[in-house]
């Protein structure tokens, strides 16, 4: 059955709140009236169903749509090419016809899809449209909310199988579930029925948990589930030059996400108002850089004289030649801007220069070109103002009032606004006024809910300009603000506070402007509009008297306002403003509790400063702890005796109880002290100051025994376990880690803290003690939780640890690995995490080299990563860490491909780095191959290799002693390489097989074959090499498989006979291998 989702009899799109319906900013004219006597009334009936002069642009949009949906052509069969989302930046001057182009594009898609439906082909696309209002009055995400509302309405009205398909896709993708689902449905309530959720979130959630990261991630998931080959999505947002910061960030994230399929994002803007330094201009640059050819610019220019002539001819029911004098005059005044053309024709009709001859039933004019030119104003705003001035006074006032409120109202809201302005109408009379505005072409209906909006932004500007600046304008702004505050809807509060902040203080004396700005500022923060929020909070602070704000009657409110502003300034990176606020709070707050948030931000400012280093952060943190909490004995370099004394004091506080008794301590909400301690501990670990880390942990345990434990306390224990592990005190590290795990379970509601606990425990500690694979699920959970709470560092840290675990356990090198890495790479782009991005690209290039996608398997240079080029662009610590990671992976490749020269070079580089690493899986992979390579070269006069090899063997031996599952196979491999022999190799191979370490089993089998080759035992050499060959194949090391086949032709005809599947004991040396 043909879909009617997008078209009525007049091709008006349903559910789009008027933004894609007939507007003035297009080459159609608004639907003024259905009356049949328009011509007799002397009004021009402009053509509605014809677009002029835009064939090339329409063809280009259709081509973009075809690429995004993976079809050879818009109306052809799918070609199963790889579809990828597309972003289109549609620029042009106001009135040039941007929205008309998109409407005609959608109309053509509908017509083409109707043909397909009749032929049992693809169904129709989903279209979502929203429009930003002029100025900063609207609430954040308003256009996106509008677009999703129309989209949801259209899908649900369809009542066909599409609705069930969408719901099924959303359920499968888990869109709208859990806390993030509550946030998403609260922000976009119209989607709640589509997701089969109760509308909106709970009050407590709105007050404490709304987070823009959750909105972004849920919206990504929503778009991924919505767009399909059957139903592609066209997402159109108009007037992006007025977009708020949250909307810009959301649309930028969506446009940059190349994992989205079957989506076309069209973002229109006034090109003369958006430069390189405009927020949207910066977003365009960022998206272009990320998406390349998948992001396209499209500029709409004014129409040619021939197109304007055709439009005028159709409007006056004449031939183009007949209207040539009018065309020449109108074009010279308007330069082909279609909105201006219509206003000019309207003006000529209004001034009787063009008139409808009721005797001849046709349009006539009898004035010269010069006279026609004199009848028209050069300023379109003045032209519209003249038209408004010719209207009834009540309609004039209604337009003015609408101009200073939101640009869309219903009859009841208009009645309230006019009543406040002194015009008393009932709802029916207000509706009549709106209908007259529609007839005059100044207003249009916005969907079927009674909402009416301006037909064009220029009409709103002209309506505002009707009231000159001065007292009357100020009074109207104040009256409108009072009405909107009384009504209390979210968008009304944003408009009201915008008006009040613009008024002189004598108008707002009766309103607590500081409280209102704080309230609305916090609403902006909940949707991620930090830039708008900081302006509101600054305005609130400015309205407070500098002397009185710290007095008793204002103290609590002022503290709350300044603390909120402080954290917002810091989030935006406004460090100077944040430092001034820190000083203000610390100088005036009455007690320690009131200063704690300022101290936390102060330490974060130090950590994020350009000249910062780990030791500086430690020193500042200790200074705060000494000053605030009386920790006088703290020193950045405690001696051994200091640590022992602190340990003794801790044992006294425990009163003979074991450390595990910490699990039973009472809970406390006072978390700031432990947050500060945790930050100091983190930086002391990074600085390698293990003694200070231990000292601080003992001191924090004493504090916990005295005060109780808060949600940050398990992090301290986890980091302490990490410090012990890095000092190779594995048993103590395991003890602290186990206690941290049990304590974390007591803080299930503190999801943000739980994410930190996960990265410290499963990224930095537990994979060494338990099977590494057991940490994969918690790391995935930590990754998702951290993203929802805006902790990108933790989220990507969890992702990176999970990839290194997959490398450590010899997970098959298949396309799923690459897809995971690519996904995390895209996240790094989206969140501007260049350091993590470099690491993920390095890992992906390692995968390419191993899978035969590189000319030289031991050089990291290819489509994903170029080591030489990347390192040349990095400096300082960033270069040092990137070199460590790339050298570690090259060493692994060199050992696999038996390139001793590269092995020697990489060992030389890595010997300058400490063996320990804060990320346990990465350390495990690095030390495994550092040990294997060093021991392989130790007998070739490489003394440094011998030293390194001994240290690595000792490390894994000590770890294996405490029962580490991951350490024992590596230790046996190191023993076999150090003292080669059949028994040693068989033990190592068997241990690797038992732990399903396919890659190490393959490597040891190959090394054993080399051992027998030196002994001229061809049969054993071939048996072990054949086994290695098939294990490398199972691992996915295609380049290595090709190398072995090239060096040993007998392998090409080899087969294997084994019971079970790869990874069982049958794949070990006891299996039967034939060649």
Order of alpha helices (4+ residues) and beta strands (2+ residues): alpha-beta-alpha-beta-alpha-alpha-alpha-alpha-alpha-beta-alpha-beta-alpha-beta-alpha-alpha-alpha-beta-beta-alpha-alpha-alpha-beta-alpha-alpha-beta-beta-alpha-alpha-alpha-alpha-alpha-alpha-alpha-alpha-alpha-alpha-alpha-alpha-alpha-alpha-alpha-alpha-alpha-alpha-alpha-alpha-alpha-alpha-alpha-alpha-alpha-alpha-alpha-alpha-alpha-beta-beta
